Amino acid sequence: PTSFDHRVRLAHFHVAQGAPNKAEAVLREAIALDPNNEQRRLTLAELFVSTKDMAAAERVLLDAVVQIPHSTDIQFGLSALYRKSGQDLKARERYALLIEEYKDKPVGLEAKIKLAEMDFVEGKQVDAERHVQEVLKANPRSSDGLILTGRMALARRNGKEAVQAFRTVLHDQPELATIHYLLGQAYQLTGDTTLAKESFERAVGLYPDQVDAKRSLAVLESKSGHYQQARARLDDLLKQARSCSIASGGPAR
């Protein structure tokens, strides 16, 4: 009875059976048993997000902010909810408060990166780069800061800078399949086709369902005249797409 995982599984079962109210009751009971547990409140909010009830998710997290005022996980969860529901101004306000309170501590730097990500998506390149540089000045090995630096370099088609950023990240975290894929893109910009192919292959090796890396490999193989390999890879992608469509209840075309 003390295992939260059991309650989460029961809640998922109720959702699958079309009974979200029962799932909510299970999770609210779990919160009542441990009111200061951040994860339990975040899980309840995620339940409401999964049922598209953003207002209920917000109420859960705002209540959590009151009950556990020093929880930065709750603050980040609330900010993420605002971004997901299109309330970017509220998300920015939350991140700004975290930056003001924690400054160059890890939490403050994480919030600054989140702001930079929002700036990047909104086309505010100067603001995004300023925030990232501030983070990297405080922590030159910040993986989030380096990843965003690489992504911004890709957007500017600066392959050399992107390669440097992604290679630094992978030196510390070589298991990140997505970064291997991004590194492959960067190598393509610098004209290093062989290294690009190696990076895409590592991405697929680490995460076999990495669709973008498989597609990029097929393109490279086709360009180099290896049409059978490219065709086999595309057939594999089509099978993967069909199985995903069937699993989600869509038409198997």
Secondary structure in CASP SS format (residue, H / E / C, confidence):
PFRMAT SS
TARGET T0000
AUTHOR 0000-0000-0000
METHOD secondary structure of the structure
MODEL  1
P C 1.00
T C 1.00
S C 1.00
F H 1.00
D H 1.00
H H 1.00
R H 1.00
V H 1.00
R H 1.00
L H 1.00
A H 1.00
H H 1.00
F H 1.00
H H 1.00
V H 1.00
A H 1.00
Q C 1.00
G C 1.00
A C 1.00
P H 1.00
N H 1.00
K H 1.00
A H 1.00
E H 1.00
A H 1.00
V H 1.00
L H 1.00
R H 1.00
E H 1.00
A H 1.00
I H 1.00
A H 1.00
L H 1.00
D C 1.00
P C 1.00
N C 1.00
N C 1.00
E H 1.00
Q H 1.00
R H 1.00
R H 1.00
L H 1.00
T H 1.00
L H 1.00
A H 1.00
E H 1.00
L H 1.00
F H 1.00
V H 1.00
S H 1.00
T C 1.00
K C 1.00
D C 1.00
M H 1.00
A H 1.00
A H 1.00
A H 1.00
E H 1.00
R H 1.00
V H 1.00
L H 1.00
L H 1.00
D H 1.00
A H 1.00
V H 1.00
V H 1.00
Q H 1.00
I C 1.00
P C 1.00
H C 1.00
S C 1.00
T H 1.00
D H 1.00
I H 1.00
Q H 1.00
F H 1.00
G H 1.00
L H 1.00
S H 1.00
A H 1.00
L H 1.00
Y H 1.00
R H 1.00
K H 1.00
S C 1.00
G C 1.00
Q C 1.00
D H 1.00
L H 1.00
K H 1.00
A H 1.00
R H 1.00
E H 1.00
R H 1.00
Y H 1.00
A H 1.00
L H 1.00
L H 1.00
I H 1.00
E H 1.00
E H 1.00
Y H 1.00
K C 1.00
D C 1.00
K C 1.00
P H 1.00
V H 1.00
G H 1.00
L H 1.00
E H 1.00
A H 1.00
K H 1.00
I H 1.00
K H 1.00
L H 1.00
A H 1.00
E H 1.00
M H 1.00
D H 1.00
F H 1.00
V H 1.00
E C 1.00
G C 1.00
K C 1.00
Q H 1.00
V H 1.00
D H 1.00
A H 1.00
E H 1.00
R H 1.00
H H 1.00
V H 1.00
Q H 1.00
E H 1.00
V H 1.00
L H 1.00
K H 1.00
A H 1.00
N C 1.00
P C 1.00
R C 1.00
S C 1.00
S H 1.00
D H 1.00
G H 1.00
L H 1.00
I H 1.00
L H 1.00
T H 1.00
G H 1.00
R H 1.00
M H 1.00
A H 1.00
L H 1.00
A H 1.00
R C 1.00
R C 1.00
N C 1.00
G H 1.00
K H 1.00
E H 1.00
A H 1.00
V H 1.00
Q H 1.00
A H 1.00
F H 1.00
R H 1.00
T H 1.00
V H 1.00
L H 1.00
H H 1.00
D H 1.00
Q C 1.00
P C 1.00
E C 1.00
L C 1.00
A H 1.00
T H 1.00
I H 1.00
H H 1.00
Y H 1.00
L H 1.00
L H 1.00
G H 1.00
Q H 1.00
A H 1.00
Y H 1.00
Q H 1.00
L H 1.00
T H 1.00
G C 1.00
D C 1.00
T H 1.00
T H 1.00
L H 1.00
A H 1.00
K H 1.00
E H 1.00
S H 1.00
F H 1.00
E H 1.00
R H 1.00
A H 1.00
V H 1.00
G H 1.00
L H 1.00
Y C 1.00
P C 1.00
D C 1.00
Q C 1.00
V H 1.00
D H 1.00
A H 1.00
K H 1.00
R H 1.00
S H 1.00
L H 1.00
A H 1.00
V H 1.00
L H 1.00
E H 1.00
S H 1.00
K H 1.00
S C 1.00
G C 1.00
H C 1.00
Y H 1.00
Q H 1.00
Q H 1.00
A H 1.00
R H 1.00
A H 1.00
R H 1.00
L H 1.00
D H 1.00
D H 1.00
L H 1.00
L H 1.00
K H 1.00
Q H 1.00
A H 1.00
R H 1.00
S H 1.00
C H 1.00
S H 1.00
I H 1.00
A H 1.00
S C 1.00
G C 1.00
G C 1.00
P C 1.00
A C 1.00
R C 1.00
END
